[in-house]
Amino acid sequence: MSPPHRSPAGATSSTTTSGTTGTAAWHPAWLPDEALRPLGARGVRLLASGDDPVVTTVRAEVDHAAQTAGTTTTPARATLALASDALAVPGLRAAAEHALALAERPGLAGLLGAQGFVVADDEGALVVVAAQPRGLLAGWHHLVRTGGDASGATAGDLVAHVPSQAVRMLDHWDNLAADSPMGPVERGYAGASLWFADGRVRDDLTRVEHYARLLAHTGINAVCLNNVNVHARESALLTSGIEQVARLAAIFRAAGISTYLAVDFAAPITSGALRTSDPLDDDVRAWWERTFADVYATIPDFGGVVVKADSEGRPGPFAYGRSHADGANLLARALAPYGGTVFWRAFVYDHRQDWRDRGTDRARAAYDHFTPLDGRFDDNVVLQVKLGPIDFQVREPLSPLLTAMPRTRLAMELQVTQEYTGQQQHACYLAPLWREALDFRPWGPVELWDTAATDPDAQTVAEVVRGTDALPGGLVAVANVGDDPFWTGHPLAQANLYAYGRLTWDPTLDPSALLDEWVALTFPQADPAVARTVHALLDESWHVYESYTAPLGIGFMVRPGHHYGPDVDGYEYTPWGTYHFADRDGIGVDRTRATGTGFTDQFPAPWRDVYESLETCPDELLLFFHHVPYSHVLHSGATVVQHVYDTHVAGAQAAERMRDTWRDVRGLVPDDLYARVAERLDEQVRSAAEWRDQITTYFWRKSGIPDPENRVIP
């Protein structure tokens, strides 16, 4: 699949597409050499002068593809060029002028255009021209995905490819050492950090170089290197450790990716410099100004910082009677002279809630905290808002905060790491979930909730977070990688990382097609049965996972702390605000305006009324918004309790079919990869059965209503 890769110890090994595999240091994911061979065989003429690090990367990529194909002297059938070099070349001038025009447009359009590229046909040969080096690299990866095939291009047409979002970020919750309070990677399920070990940046960063290639291929243009729960050692990365960070920034820079750090709001205190971190204190302001001046002296293109403040015990401005705008603007003003940005997380709620208090609703918290601050954040602050109002559940409504901050830059935060969706023990392809959220139309019309429908006047969530000329936004996600040989623990979880990156570039891409795209790159010379099998296994896996876990949008029901496996009442009497309120008569959280917490009132019309009414609330979110009897009849015609019995039995059966499906590719994929997936699917089958038995038993014991199908309930 790839040339030998050097391990941190210096060992080398190689991997093939079938048969026995040696002890590989790591697998090449979606950029094996075989994926480059078709393009290398066609030949690529590169017209790009200068010593920009990204241009240097593109040169190396073009050379490597040619060497892989063994065709270094083959006449080029595709051209990849910077517009400045293409202007004087006959046949390329029109594409070059178009690329430059895209980058010169005013506002957000120009910002996006500078990152894009133009595709044209020159007498049957494919031409890709970009105004800037980052666009050139994006154009190269477009060629890799298409193999340089011009068969779909029309002579004379100029097709622009520009990203939908200005910021396409991955946050890594990595810690400096394995003995950090939450391990080497918080909520990580793929081994230790790719770049941190033993309290410092690793000496050998060879694998990080390949990781940067993988991210650049998908469209990612920003990474945050460390955990948002910043502890003392990690806090020092911003100060005494910045030279180490610079080594990583150089690698990501060459892939067109900006580097960010998560910072501790109390860093002036934890550094030993001050006794306060009050955002209105002059000494605190001066400390941040000096610190960022040193950072930018070392990393001139440093992207900025990510902040978790006043959240789950992290320090923040509330300690000084200040607002989150005060806190965010403190950092923003210190970063502004250098063009840096603050990503300020909106994940703020009372994690010491009294479970007896039904009036306090964790779902309301972000909206209640931040909407009064709309318009008070500086222009280089981006409010980072989780997709849903609780915490990356398998099913949640959209966070209404995303609809209520028209004078604030916004980024929607997703979770690629599978904290609540099987922890990379379960196959759960999340692109359909993300696409559904990106397509959602918060201001209606309701009938357009069907993502197949279109209406140019109905603004989608993707358009909301894209932002405006004055307030550009973006997409952010928590990464799922580590130093595991397969990058993501479960080899098939690579599909989530790939699809996330591609959706940040174009949120209209079809998740099913993206799945096929990932498979084609990852297994480029495999038997066609591999593509069919992987597609069949993953395409509906999100719905399968949902079917055997917490039902009808209620969420959680997981083991406290690590969040793996079922524990229906695990959080029911805790201070975390994640309740289902099951009793002998019914289950669900009343979040209506009429009789509940009033959370439905945070949504714009028409959804505030759709969710308020039992007659119109979607079945899949029923228990998120309503407390109902077990005998309540869903729109599907089943009662709540019957739905629980049916879906959990069917979900466990579907997990068994997924395991059986994988057996069809034994001998068609590398043996180590086959064994790892088989092992994970065995665990998924075991866990799904445990979920089925605990959930169905709980509902039987609470409701006293037996299963009419007479299936065994423990």
VMD Tcl script that draws the C-alpha trace (Angstrom):
set ca {
  {0.00 0.00 0.00}
  {2.90 2.37 0.59}
  {6.67 2.58 0.75}
  {8.23 1.60 4.05}
  {7.43 3.97 6.89}
  {9.98 4.74 9.57}
  {8.87 4.12 13.11}
  {10.06 6.31 16.01}
  {12.65 3.64 16.70}
  {13.83 3.74 13.11}
  {12.40 0.39 12.04}
  {10.82 0.09 8.62}
  {8.16 -2.14 7.15}
  {5.71 -2.19 4.30}
  {2.09 -3.10 3.84}
  {0.37 -4.75 0.88}
  {-3.25 -4.75 -0.19}
  {-3.73 -8.44 0.50}
  {-2.06 -11.36 2.22}
  {0.12 -11.43 5.25}
  {1.54 -8.17 6.52}
  {4.73 -7.76 8.49}
  {5.03 -5.70 11.63}
  {4.15 -2.34 10.08}
  {4.91 0.79 12.04}
  {1.73 2.37 10.71}
  {-0.66 2.14 7.82}
  {-0.90 4.85 5.15}
  {-4.68 5.41 5.48}
  {-6.11 7.13 2.39}
  {-2.78 8.11 0.82}
  {-1.05 4.83 -0.03}
  {1.28 4.96 -3.01}
  {-1.22 2.97 -5.05}
  {-3.64 5.90 -4.78}
  {-1.01 8.13 -6.43}
  {-0.09 5.72 -9.20}
  {-2.90 6.58 -11.69}
  {-2.01 10.25 -11.51}
  {1.70 9.54 -11.69}
  {1.14 7.39 -14.77}
  {-0.74 10.19 -16.51}
  {2.00 12.67 -15.71}
  {1.63 16.11 -14.14}
  {3.35 19.26 -15.35}
  {3.92 21.61 -12.41}
  {4.30 25.33 -12.99}
  {5.01 26.88 -9.60}
  {8.04 29.00 -8.84}
  {9.28 30.20 -5.49}
  {10.27 28.60 -2.20}
  {7.00 28.82 -0.28}
  {6.81 25.75 2.03}
  {3.50 24.65 0.52}
  {4.87 24.94 -3.02}
  {7.83 22.83 -1.93}
  {5.38 20.24 -0.62}
  {3.51 20.16 -3.94}
  {6.78 19.66 -5.84}
  {7.64 16.72 -3.61}
  {4.16 15.25 -4.08}
  {4.35 15.50 -7.88}
  {7.81 13.92 -7.92}
  {6.73 11.13 -5.60}
  {3.69 10.29 -7.71}
  {5.88 10.07 -10.82}
  {8.39 7.84 -9.04}
  {5.62 5.63 -7.73}
  {4.32 5.09 -11.25}
  {7.83 4.74 -12.67}
  {7.04 7.31 -15.35}
  {9.34 10.25 -14.67}
  {9.76 10.91 -18.41}
  {6.14 10.44 -19.47}
  {4.62 13.47 -21.26}
  {2.31 15.22 -18.83}
  {-1.42 14.86 -19.42}
  {-2.37 17.21 -16.57}
  {-1.09 20.64 -15.59}
  {-1.00 22.07 -12.08}
  {-0.01 25.70 -11.85}
  {0.10 28.83 -9.77}
  {-1.75 31.60 -11.56}
  {1.32 33.85 -11.53}
  {3.26 31.21 -13.46}
  {0.37 30.29 -15.77}
  {-0.49 33.75 -17.07}
  {2.14 33.67 -19.80}
  {1.41 30.10 -20.93}
  {-0.86 29.65 -23.97}
  {-3.98 27.74 -23.01}
  {-3.66 28.55 -19.31}
  {-4.23 32.30 -19.24}
  {-8.02 32.16 -18.93}
  {-7.85 29.74 -15.99}
  {-5.13 31.84 -14.35}
  {-7.14 35.03 -14.66}
  {-10.21 33.31 -13.24}
  {-8.22 31.96 -10.28}
  {-6.82 35.41 -9.54}
  {-10.28 36.96 -9.83}
  {-11.62 34.49 -7.25}
  {-8.91 35.50 -4.79}
  {-9.41 39.21 -5.41}
  {-13.12 39.27 -4.67}
  {-14.04 41.39 -1.65}
  {-14.68 39.99 1.79}
  {-15.31 36.35 2.59}
  {-15.60 35.36 -1.07}
  {-12.02 36.44 -1.68}
  {-10.79 34.74 1.49}
  {-12.32 31.49 0.29}
  {-11.28 32.02 -3.33}
  {-7.63 32.35 -2.33}
  {-7.82 28.85 -0.85}
  {-9.45 27.36 -3.93}
  {-8.52 26.47 -7.48}
  {-9.91 26.45 -11.01}
  {-10.27 23.35 -13.19}
  {-10.28 23.60 -16.98}
  {-9.84 21.40 -20.04}
  {-7.01 22.15 -22.45}
  {-7.50 19.96 -25.54}
  {-8.30 16.90 -23.46}
  {-5.72 17.56 -20.77}
  {-6.78 18.56 -17.27}
  {-5.64 21.96 -16.04}
  {-5.73 23.05 -12.40}
  {-4.72 26.62 -11.53}
  {-4.66 28.31 -8.13}
  {-3.95 31.86 -7.05}
  {-2.16 30.88 -3.82}
  {0.00 27.96 -2.62}
  {-2.74 26.56 -0.37}
  {-5.07 26.43 -3.33}
  {-2.32 24.74 -5.35}
  {-2.06 21.99 -2.74}
  {-5.85 21.62 -2.67}
  {-5.77 21.34 -6.45}
  {-3.13 18.64 -6.25}
  {-5.28 16.55 -3.94}
  {-8.22 17.05 -6.29}
  {-6.05 15.52 -9.00}
  {-5.19 12.61 -6.70}
  {-8.88 11.89 -6.05}
  {-9.74 12.04 -9.76}
  {-6.55 10.42 -11.02}
  {-6.08 13.40 -13.32}
  {-8.97 12.21 -15.46}
  {-10.34 14.95 -17.71}
  {-13.19 12.87 -19.10}
  {-15.80 14.86 -17.18}
  {-14.45 18.27 -18.18}
  {-15.85 20.34 -21.04}
  {-13.52 22.32 -23.26}
  {-13.72 26.02 -22.54}
  {-15.41 25.65 -19.17}
  {-13.75 27.07 -16.07}
  {-14.96 25.31 -12.91}
  {-14.12 26.95 -9.60}
  {-13.54 24.79 -6.52}
  {-13.57 26.91 -3.36}
  {-14.11 25.83 0.25}
  {-17.40 26.55 1.95}
  {-15.79 27.47 5.26}
  {-12.87 29.80 5.92}
  {-11.81 27.81 9.00}
  {-11.74 24.01 8.83}
  {-10.20 22.95 12.11}
  {-9.38 19.82 14.07}
  {-8.93 20.09 17.83}
  {-6.68 17.45 19.39}
  {-7.25 16.75 23.06}
  {-3.64 15.59 23.45}
  {-1.70 15.81 26.70}
  {2.07 15.94 27.11}
  {2.42 12.60 28.88}
  {0.60 9.36 29.60}
  {0.33 10.21 33.29}
  {-1.74 13.35 32.59}
  {-5.02 13.38 34.57}
  {-7.06 12.20 31.54}
  {-4.34 10.04 29.97}
  {-2.25 10.81 26.88}
  {-5.31 11.84 24.85}
  {-8.54 12.82 26.59}
  {-11.46 10.92 25.06}
  {-8.90 9.27 22.80}
  {-9.39 5.71 21.62}
  {-6.40 5.26 19.33}
  {-3.35 5.13 21.55}
  {-1.13 7.96 22.69}
  {-0.50 11.36 21.12}
  {1.07 11.51 17.68}
  {3.37 14.32 18.76}
  {3.66 14.40 22.56}
  {5.47 11.83 24.72}
  {7.23 11.87 28.07}
  {6.35 15.50 28.74}
  {7.63 16.97 25.47}
  {7.29 16.94 21.70}
  {8.59 13.69 20.22}
  {12.03 13.68 18.63}
  {10.86 11.79 15.55}
  {7.97 13.56 13.82}
  {8.02 11.51 10.62}
  {4.54 10.25 11.24}
  {3.24 13.75 11.93}
  {4.42 14.70 8.44}
  {2.21 11.99 6.94}
  {-0.67 12.99 9.19}
  {-0.40 16.56 7.88}
  {-0.61 15.13 4.33}
  {-3.75 13.21 5.24}
  {-5.43 16.28 6.68}
  {-4.44 18.53 3.77}
  {-5.93 16.01 1.37}
  {-9.35 16.30 3.01}
  {-9.35 20.11 3.25}
  {-8.36 20.76 6.88}
  {-6.54 24.08 7.27}
  {-6.12 24.45 11.05}
  {-5.18 22.25 14.01}
  {-5.16 22.82 17.74}
  {-2.41 20.68 19.23}
  {-3.40 20.15 22.86}
  {-6.26 19.37 25.18}
  {-8.78 22.12 25.97}
  {-8.58 20.97 29.59}
  {-5.19 22.62 29.94}
  {-3.13 21.48 32.91}
  {0.08 23.03 34.22}
  {2.51 21.15 31.96}
  {0.47 21.82 28.84}
  {0.04 25.46 29.80}
  {3.81 25.86 29.52}
  {3.65 25.06 25.80}
  {2.67 28.67 25.26}
  {5.74 29.96 27.10}
  {8.78 27.82 27.80}
  {7.64 25.16 25.36}
  {7.03 27.37 22.33}
  {10.25 26.25 20.59}
  {8.92 22.69 20.66}
  {5.59 23.85 19.26}
  {7.48 25.58 16.46}
  {8.73 22.20 15.22}
  {5.14 21.03 14.80}
  {4.05 24.33 13.28}
  {6.72 23.95 10.59}
  {5.33 20.56 9.58}
  {1.75 21.75 9.43}
  {2.77 24.98 7.66}
  {4.17 22.94 4.78}
  {0.74 21.29 4.45}
  {-1.09 24.62 4.41}
  {-2.36 24.12 7.97}
  {-2.26 26.78 10.71}
  {-1.29 25.85 14.25}
  {-3.25 26.77 17.40}
  {-2.81 26.01 21.08}
  {-5.42 25.55 23.78}
  {-4.62 27.86 26.68}
  {-5.52 28.05 30.34}
  {-7.42 31.22 31.20}
  {-5.52 31.26 34.49}
  {-2.11 31.01 32.75}
  {-0.85 34.26 34.35}
  {-1.33 32.52 37.70}
  {-0.17 29.01 36.80}
  {2.95 30.45 35.16}
  {3.90 31.95 38.52}
  {3.92 35.49 37.14}
  {0.78 36.92 38.78}
  {-1.78 36.23 41.47}
  {-4.79 37.06 39.30}
  {-6.13 36.42 35.82}
  {-8.83 39.11 35.98}
  {-9.40 40.11 32.33}
  {-9.71 43.79 33.25}
  {-6.48 43.89 35.23}
  {-3.69 45.89 33.53}
  {-0.97 43.48 34.63}
  {-2.95 40.55 33.23}
  {-3.36 42.33 29.89}
  {0.36 43.08 29.80}
  {1.23 39.46 30.57}
  {-0.80 38.17 27.61}
  {0.64 40.86 25.34}
  {4.22 39.89 26.23}
  {3.45 36.20 25.92}
  {1.93 36.47 22.45}
  {4.74 38.75 21.30}
  {7.17 35.95 22.19}
  {4.96 33.35 20.50}
  {4.82 35.27 17.23}
  {8.54 35.97 17.34}
  {8.98 32.19 17.22}
  {5.97 31.22 15.05}
  {5.07 34.23 12.86}
  {2.01 32.52 11.37}
  {0.65 31.14 14.66}
  {-3.12 30.82 14.25}
  {-4.27 31.67 17.75}
  {-5.80 29.95 20.77}
  {-8.71 27.76 21.84}
  {-10.21 28.39 25.29}
  {-12.42 26.36 27.60}
  {-13.35 28.66 30.48}
  {-15.85 28.47 33.35}
  {-16.67 24.98 32.12}
  {-16.51 21.75 34.10}
  {-14.20 23.26 36.68}
  {-11.90 25.16 34.33}
  {-11.00 28.73 35.43}
  {-12.61 31.66 33.69}
  {-13.80 35.25 33.95}
  {-16.76 34.38 36.21}
  {-14.30 34.18 39.13}
  {-13.83 37.95 38.85}
  {-17.42 38.90 38.11}
  {-16.56 39.38 34.45}
  {-18.35 38.15 31.35}
  {-17.18 35.73 28.71}
  {-16.90 38.67 26.33}
  {-14.48 40.28 28.76}
  {-12.44 37.09 28.91}
  {-12.39 36.43 25.17}
  {-11.61 40.03 24.27}
  {-8.66 40.07 26.68}
  {-6.96 37.42 24.55}
  {-8.28 38.75 21.26}
  {-6.73 42.18 21.80}
  {-3.38 40.67 22.66}
  {-3.54 38.56 19.47}
  {-4.93 41.24 17.16}
  {-1.61 42.89 16.17}
  {-0.49 39.55 14.71}
  {-3.75 38.49 13.06}
  {-4.44 35.77 15.63}
  {-7.88 34.40 16.50}
  {-9.54 33.23 19.72}
  {-11.85 30.21 19.54}
  {-13.92 30.55 22.71}
  {-15.94 27.44 23.56}
  {-19.58 27.96 24.52}
  {-19.73 24.69 26.47}
  {-20.67 26.43 29.73}
  {-23.19 24.94 32.16}
  {-23.68 24.08 35.82}
  {-21.97 20.73 36.36}
  {-22.91 20.76 40.03}
  {-26.66 20.75 39.46}
  {-29.06 19.36 42.07}
  {-30.79 16.42 40.40}
  {-33.94 17.24 42.38}
  {-34.19 20.62 40.63}
  {-36.24 20.13 37.48}
  {-36.18 23.80 36.64}
  {-32.47 23.88 35.83}
  {-31.86 22.52 32.34}
  {-28.36 21.91 31.02}
  {-29.73 22.20 27.47}
  {-30.60 25.87 28.10}
  {-27.23 26.88 29.53}
  {-25.17 27.95 26.52}
  {-28.00 30.05 25.09}
  {-28.72 31.68 28.45}
  {-25.05 32.50 29.04}
  {-24.10 33.82 25.62}
  {-27.06 35.43 23.86}
  {-26.91 38.54 26.08}
  {-23.31 38.97 24.84}
  {-24.10 39.00 21.11}
  {-22.22 41.87 19.48}
  {-19.83 42.32 22.40}
  {-17.09 39.99 21.15}
  {-14.17 41.44 19.19}
  {-13.89 40.65 15.48}
  {-11.13 38.08 16.03}
  {-13.19 36.02 18.47}
  {-15.04 32.96 17.19}
  {-17.65 31.44 19.51}
  {-17.27 27.67 19.23}
  {-20.70 26.03 19.72}
  {-21.31 22.30 19.95}
  {-23.72 20.84 17.38}
  {-26.24 19.96 20.07}
  {-27.15 21.57 23.40}
  {-25.97 18.68 25.58}
  {-22.77 16.88 24.56}
  {-22.13 15.09 21.24}
  {-24.93 12.56 21.69}
  {-25.93 10.11 18.98}
  {-29.11 12.19 18.53}
  {-29.72 15.78 19.66}
  {-31.51 18.79 18.27}
  {-29.41 21.62 16.92}
  {-28.02 23.97 19.56}
  {-30.34 27.01 19.34}
  {-27.36 29.22 20.21}
  {-26.24 28.80 16.58}
  {-29.37 30.69 15.52}
  {-29.19 33.49 18.08}
  {-25.83 35.27 17.62}
  {-26.13 37.30 14.40}
  {-23.44 39.81 15.47}
  {-20.88 37.20 16.54}
  {-18.55 34.94 14.59}
  {-19.59 31.30 15.03}
  {-18.06 27.89 14.51}
  {-19.98 24.66 14.97}
  {-18.09 22.00 16.91}
  {-18.46 18.32 16.04}
  {-16.83 15.25 17.56}
  {-14.98 12.85 15.29}
  {-13.67 10.91 18.25}
  {-16.47 8.57 19.27}
  {-16.92 9.44 22.94}
  {-20.65 8.71 22.89}
  {-20.87 6.69 19.68}
  {-18.92 3.55 20.48}
  {-15.41 4.83 21.26}
  {-13.96 3.32 18.08}
  {-14.87 -0.12 19.38}
  {-18.09 0.16 17.39}
  {-18.30 0.92 13.68}
  {-20.34 4.11 13.50}
  {-20.01 6.26 10.38}
  {-20.94 9.79 11.48}
  {-21.00 11.70 8.19}
  {-24.79 11.22 7.81}
  {-25.30 12.79 11.26}
  {-23.11 15.77 10.37}
  {-24.70 16.21 6.95}
  {-28.16 16.19 8.54}
  {-27.05 18.93 10.95}
  {-25.41 21.01 8.22}
  {-28.53 20.76 6.06}
  {-30.92 21.66 8.87}
  {-32.92 24.87 8.25}
  {-33.43 26.57 11.62}
  {-35.96 29.08 10.26}
  {-37.85 26.51 8.23}
  {-39.90 25.75 6.33}
  {-40.42 22.53 8.24}
  {-41.11 20.44 5.15}
  {-37.55 21.14 4.03}
  {-36.15 19.14 6.93}
  {-35.92 16.44 4.27}
  {-32.35 17.02 3.09}
  {-33.34 16.10 -0.45}
  {-35.44 19.24 -0.70}
  {-34.01 22.57 -1.77}
  {-35.07 26.17 -1.38}
  {-32.69 29.05 -2.06}
  {-34.40 31.18 0.58}
  {-34.08 28.63 3.40}
  {-30.77 29.20 5.20}
  {-29.02 26.04 6.33}
  {-26.78 25.59 9.34}
  {-23.82 25.29 6.96}
  {-24.63 28.77 5.69}
  {-25.07 30.12 9.22}
  {-21.61 29.02 10.33}
  {-20.06 30.04 7.01}
  {-20.73 33.55 8.21}
  {-20.53 36.86 6.40}
  {-17.88 39.21 5.06}
  {-17.62 40.89 8.45}
  {-18.11 37.74 10.56}
  {-16.64 34.65 8.86}
  {-17.14 31.42 10.78}
  {-16.15 27.81 10.35}
  {-16.32 24.20 11.41}
  {-14.33 22.58 14.20}
  {-14.18 18.97 15.37}
  {-12.44 16.91 18.03}
  {-10.02 14.53 16.32}
  {-10.02 10.74 16.66}
  {-6.34 9.92 16.03}
  {-3.42 8.59 18.02}
  {-0.24 6.62 17.58}
  {-2.14 3.39 16.96}
  {-0.87 1.66 13.79}
  {-4.26 2.26 12.16}
  {-4.41 5.91 13.29}
  {-7.95 5.67 14.70}
  {-8.00 2.42 16.70}
  {-10.80 0.97 14.61}
  {-9.46 1.07 11.03}
  {-12.91 1.88 9.67}
  {-13.12 4.96 11.91}
  {-10.69 6.57 9.47}
  {-13.78 7.15 7.32}
  {-15.09 9.63 9.90}
  {-11.91 11.68 9.87}
  {-11.85 11.69 6.07}
  {-15.51 12.61 5.71}
  {-15.31 15.41 8.27}
  {-12.50 17.10 6.37}
  {-14.28 16.79 3.05}
  {-17.54 18.17 4.49}
  {-15.72 21.22 5.84}
  {-14.73 21.98 2.26}
  {-18.12 21.16 0.76}
  {-21.06 20.48 3.11}
  {-23.25 19.38 0.21}
  {-21.21 16.23 -0.45}
  {-23.17 13.01 -0.11}
  {-22.00 10.92 2.88}
  {-22.52 7.70 0.97}
  {-20.41 8.96 -1.92}
  {-17.73 10.15 0.51}
  {-17.63 6.68 1.98}
  {-16.98 5.24 -1.46}
  {-14.34 7.91 -2.10}
  {-12.51 7.01 1.10}
  {-12.67 3.29 0.32}
  {-11.33 3.81 -3.21}
  {-8.32 5.74 -1.91}
  {-7.63 3.48 1.07}
  {-7.94 0.20 -0.83}
  {-7.03 1.29 -4.38}
  {-6.04 -2.11 -5.78}
  {-8.27 -4.32 -3.70}
  {-10.88 -6.73 -4.99}
  {-14.20 -4.91 -5.71}
  {-15.73 -7.00 -2.95}
  {-13.83 -4.88 -0.43}
  {-15.55 -1.68 -1.51}
  {-18.97 -3.36 -1.50}
  {-18.39 -4.87 1.93}
  {-17.07 -1.75 3.64}
  {-19.87 0.34 2.17}
  {-22.52 -2.13 3.29}
  {-21.03 -2.30 6.77}
  {-20.71 1.44 7.37}
  {-23.42 3.16 5.37}
  {-26.22 2.65 7.92}
  {-24.01 2.15 10.97}
  {-25.00 5.43 12.67}
  {-28.65 4.39 12.64}
  {-27.68 0.91 13.81}
  {-25.77 2.33 16.76}
  {-28.64 4.65 17.61}
  {-31.12 1.76 17.46}
  {-29.50 -0.26 20.25}
  {-28.47 2.62 22.55}
  {-30.37 5.47 24.25}
  {-33.77 5.73 22.51}
  {-35.77 8.58 20.99}
  {-33.25 11.35 21.68}
  {-33.04 10.85 25.45}
  {-29.25 10.58 25.34}
  {-26.59 9.35 27.77}
  {-27.63 6.13 29.63}
  {-23.87 5.38 29.61}
  {-21.42 4.37 32.30}
  {-20.33 7.50 34.19}
  {-16.82 8.74 33.67}
  {-15.55 6.76 30.72}
  {-18.95 6.79 28.91}
  {-18.65 3.31 27.39}
  {-21.44 0.78 27.59}
  {-24.95 0.96 29.04}
  {-25.88 2.21 32.50}
  {-29.43 3.50 32.28}
  {-29.46 5.29 35.63}
  {-25.73 5.96 35.70}
  {-26.11 9.73 35.60}
  {-29.67 9.96 36.88}
  {-28.85 11.16 40.39}
  {-25.59 12.97 39.65}
  {-24.89 16.71 39.34}
  {-24.15 16.62 35.60}
  {-27.62 17.53 34.34}
  {-28.08 14.54 32.05}
  {-31.35 13.05 33.21}
  {-34.18 10.99 31.71}
  {-36.64 11.16 34.66}
  {-38.01 7.66 34.14}
  {-40.69 6.58 36.61}
  {-43.43 3.96 36.64}
  {-45.64 6.06 34.40}
  {-43.29 7.40 31.74}
  {-39.95 8.78 30.64}
  {-38.42 11.89 29.07}
  {-37.56 15.49 29.87}
  {-40.29 18.09 29.66}
  {-38.60 21.01 27.91}
  {-41.78 22.67 26.71}
  {-42.80 26.26 27.38}
  {-46.18 25.19 28.68}
  {-45.16 22.85 31.49}
  {-41.41 22.32 31.37}
  {-38.07 24.10 31.33}
  {-38.99 26.34 28.40}
  {-36.07 25.16 26.26}
  {-38.30 25.02 23.17}
  {-38.62 28.80 23.45}
  {-34.94 29.18 22.53}
  {-35.60 27.98 18.97}
  {-36.80 30.28 16.21}
  {-40.12 29.64 14.54}
  {-41.29 27.25 13.23}
  {-39.18 24.76 15.21}
  {-40.06 26.19 18.60}
  {-43.66 25.16 17.93}
  {-42.78 21.90 16.18}
  {-40.83 20.72 19.22}
  {-43.41 22.10 21.68}
  {-46.25 19.90 20.43}
  {-46.53 16.16 20.82}
  {-48.42 16.20 17.55}
  {-45.47 17.51 15.56}
  {-42.32 16.69 17.53}
  {-40.22 14.21 15.51}
  {-40.18 10.71 17.01}
  {-36.39 10.62 17.13}
  {-36.36 13.62 19.50}
  {-39.52 12.90 21.46}
  {-37.91 12.08 24.81}
  {-35.52 15.00 24.54}
  {-38.47 17.41 24.56}
  {-41.31 15.57 26.31}
  {-42.05 13.34 29.27}
  {-44.58 10.80 27.98}
  {-46.25 7.58 29.10}
  {-44.67 4.33 27.93}
  {-47.91 3.71 26.05}
  {-47.65 6.96 24.07}
  {-48.11 6.24 20.38}
  {-45.37 7.51 18.08}
  {-45.90 8.83 14.57}
  {-44.62 5.44 13.43}
  {-47.66 3.78 15.04}
  {-45.68 1.97 17.74}
  {-45.87 2.81 21.41}
  {-42.75 4.12 23.11}
  {-42.10 0.87 24.93}
  {-42.76 -1.25 21.84}
  {-40.39 0.95 19.84}
  {-37.71 0.34 22.47}
  {-38.18 -3.41 22.35}
  {-38.26 -3.57 18.56}
  {-35.33 -1.27 17.83}
  {-33.00 -2.75 20.41}
  {-33.58 -6.29 19.22}
  {-33.19 -5.20 15.60}
  {-30.08 -3.16 16.39}
  {-28.31 -6.04 18.06}
  {-29.20 -8.26 15.10}
  {-27.84 -5.63 12.69}
  {-24.54 -5.60 14.61}
  {-24.31 -9.36 14.09}
  {-24.90 -8.90 10.36}
  {-22.14 -6.29 10.26}
  {-19.75 -8.80 11.77}
  {-20.81 -11.47 9.28}
  {-20.42 -9.04 6.37}
  {-16.80 -8.32 7.28}
  {-15.92 -12.01 6.97}
  {-16.41 -11.70 3.20}
  {-13.11 -9.82 2.85}
  {-10.83 -12.24 4.68}
  {-7.73 -12.53 2.51}
  {-8.67 -9.47 0.46}
  {-7.28 -6.89 2.89}
  {-4.09 -6.98 4.98}
  {-4.28 -9.65 7.64}
  {-3.55 -7.27 10.51}
  {-6.25 -4.88 9.35}
  {-8.74 -7.72 8.91}
  {-8.00 -9.01 12.41}
  {-8.34 -5.59 14.04}
  {-11.72 -4.91 12.43}
  {-12.94 -8.42 13.25}
  {-11.91 -7.95 16.87}
  {-13.77 -4.64 17.09}
  {-16.89 -6.09 15.47}
  {-16.89 -8.95 17.98}
  {-16.88 -6.34 20.73}
  {-19.64 -4.39 19.00}
  {-21.83 -7.48 18.88}
  {-21.19 -8.19 22.56}
  {-21.82 -4.58 23.57}
  {-24.94 -4.24 21.42}
  {-26.41 -7.30 23.11}
  {-25.63 -5.80 26.52}
  {-27.27 -2.52 25.50}
  {-30.31 -4.43 24.23}
  {-30.70 -6.45 27.40}
  {-30.19 -3.58 29.85}
  {-32.46 -1.13 28.01}
  {-35.30 -3.57 27.35}
  {-35.12 -4.92 30.91}
  {-35.20 -1.40 32.33}
  {-38.26 -0.44 30.32}
  {-40.01 -3.71 31.18}
  {-39.36 -3.27 34.89}
  {-40.39 0.40 34.89}
  {-43.49 0.06 32.72}
  {-44.68 -3.45 33.49}
  {-45.66 -3.72 29.83}
  {-44.47 -7.00 28.29}
  {-43.18 -7.41 24.76}
  {-46.12 -8.56 22.58}
  {-43.63 -10.52 20.48}
  {-42.75 -12.58 23.57}
  {-39.04 -12.04 23.05}
  {-36.88 -12.88 26.03}
  {-36.25 -9.92 28.30}
  {-33.83 -10.69 31.15}
}
mol new
graphics top color blue
foreach p $ca { graphics top sphere $p radius 0.5 }
foreach p [lrange $ca 0 end-1] q [lrange $ca 1 end] { graphics top cylinder $p $q radius 0.2 }
display resetview
